[in-house]
Amino acid sequence: MDDETSKPTPAAKPAEPPAANDLMTQSRMMFRAFLASPQRNTLFLLGAAIVAVIGATAYGQIRLNAWNRPFYDALARKDFPTFVEQVGVFAIIAGGLLALNVAQTWLNQMTKLKLREGLVRDLFNEWLQPRRAFRLAGAGEIGVNPDQRIHEDARHLTELSTDLGIGLLQASLLLGSFIGVLWVLSNSMTLHFDGTVVAIPGYLVWCALFYAGAASWLSWRVGRSLIPLNTDRYAREAELRFALVHVNEHIDSVALDGGEGDEKRRLNVDLDSVLAVMRRIVGATTRLTCVTAGYGWFTIIAPIVVAAPGYFGGDLSFGGLMVAVGAFIQVQQALRWFIDNFSTIADWRATLLRVASFRQAVVAMDELGRADSRIEFAEAAEPQLRFDRLEISTPTGCTMLNERHVAVARGERVLIVGEPGTGKTILFRAIAGLWPWGSGRIALPPPQQVVFVPRHPYVPPGTLRAALAYPLPESTFADADLIAVLERAGLGRLSVSLDRSARWDRELTEDEQQFLVFARLPLRRPGWVVIDEALDALDDDAHERVMALFKDSLADAAIVNIGRPEGRDHFFTRTLHLVKDSGGLRFRTHRAMATIGAAKAAAR
């Protein structure tokens, strides 16, 4: 087996280039992806509606704040008719604000939905470009757990972005609306010191700005460590989730070997790693709460203390004092948006780092090993599969065939053998175009004429009909054809289950899954079939059944099997040998990773 050469050797946690940690770089890249999204126009319409609703809400809150003056003045005068009248006014204003709040909630949730749809579909599209996902899996730490980044991190990022964006917009509109009210109220106020009268234009505005600014600066100083801590936490959470999924997927082997104790120790190590960073987050969050909570409690009395000189000096009535207090609270609440949301902003920044760096790395996979020598791929001029002077560079040396020029015509039966470690799987992937590094030339027939059968069978979840037709649409083949190939493959019992959806990789044995993969071949009628050791793991009965399928339904197709020497029968009429030259061409992993880093930096 030569798994060790089947993928690029992972670099040891390659360092991110400066651009990958730059907020503006990441934001520009994600904004460009947003502009290219099919959901862009819908999101623009939702954004315009949100602006309109928040603007109407700000106007309603200004009216509600102005309502304080006649209401509290009526209370001070004990004017019951006016009091009743103002209660009615309050009901009208509050009813309008309630309707606006409901509309804003609906728009908020719809924005999250459409934003997530756009982001996840974009990540799907970039990740599943031909060969990118395969190369990313061997590109080091950035390729670990793509499911976590696409599912959980993308969901978290869209929800945080929506909440923070709407909150910032609302705070900005409230600030612009109430700062004018506060300034007007401040113009009539004077301060008295030992008989000296001092008038400070916009006195309440400056007090609110200083109050919120000091708290914002202190919150940033105390809470900035949450950004790297959250980034570290998400990475460790992803590792724990992957470990849990891995154990669950292989629980039968674990149980048979009695390995529960060992797996528990391994999971506890991953859990301890998560808990360690969470303890640090608890400490940082507690320190930040000391600032934000203390600031919040003092805010209860701060506006009254600040406006008290105007009230006691006779510049403000009781109702005017309450208007000033209400305006001050609205202004400082708008200004303290950063304080209240600092931990959320840190969380958003950490999540953006994970999603944006993942997307950058996915796109950069097209640049992987760009500086290394590459195999020439072409479409064969004649109906044959050709290898000319083929040399495949791997991290451990050069893999090549013992014949410099090879042509495989339709109907031929070719076996390629090699010692363990010579790179049989990497040859298979080079023929398929997944591993392009090396020299020489591979000429392939048209893509629809060639089918590649990997070592491990892949049976997608869904209906059995779709699994048989994969990767073509499930409606491509008639029921009679599907049932016929199932019978030939010895899976006739499944004929009644064509439209049943299931996890077939769990219901079928590995041999049965391999039969299902081979059963697809007569349906597609390829001219060439290239197999990577898939026949070697079959028992004698299963092997004979597959050989019969080749002789019967694929008699005109070329069969190229990369595997062990033939010992059961004489199906293959030609044998090629794979050799390894440890001093030949090498794939330089560190140079390839440097190419990725340069591609990321160029994305700025």
Buried (B, 14 or more C-beta within 10 A) or exposed (E): EBEBBBBBBBBEEBEBBEBBBBEEBBEBBBEEBBEEBEBBEBBEEBBEBBBEBBBBBBBBBBBBBBBBBBBBBBBEEEBEEBBEBBEEBBEEBEEBBEBBEEBBEEBBEBBBBBBBBBBBEBBEEBBEEEBBBBBBBBBBBBBBBBEBBBBBBBBBBBBBBBBBBBBBBBBBBBBEBBBBBBBBBBEEBBBEEEEEEEEBEBBBBBBBBEBBEEBBEBBBEBBBBBBBBBBBBBBBBBBBBBBBEBBEEEEEEBEEEEBEEEBEEBBEEBBEBBBEBBEBBEEBBEBBBEBBEEBBEEBEEBBBEBBBBBBEEEBBBBBBBBBBBBBBBBBBBBBBBBBBBBBBBBBBBBBBBBBBBBBBBBBBBBBBBBEBBEBBEEEBEEEBBBBBEBBBBBBBBBBBBEEEEBBBBBEBBBBBBBEEBBBBBBBBBBBBBBBBBBBBBBBBBEEEBBBBBBBEBEBEEBBBBBBBBBEEEBEEBEEEBBBBBBBBBBBEEBBEBBEEEBEBBEBBEEBBBBBBBBBBBBBBEBBBBBBBBBBBBBEEEBBBBBBEBBEEBBEEBBBBBBBBEBEEEEBBEEEBBBBBEEEBBBBBBEEBBBBBBBBBBEBB
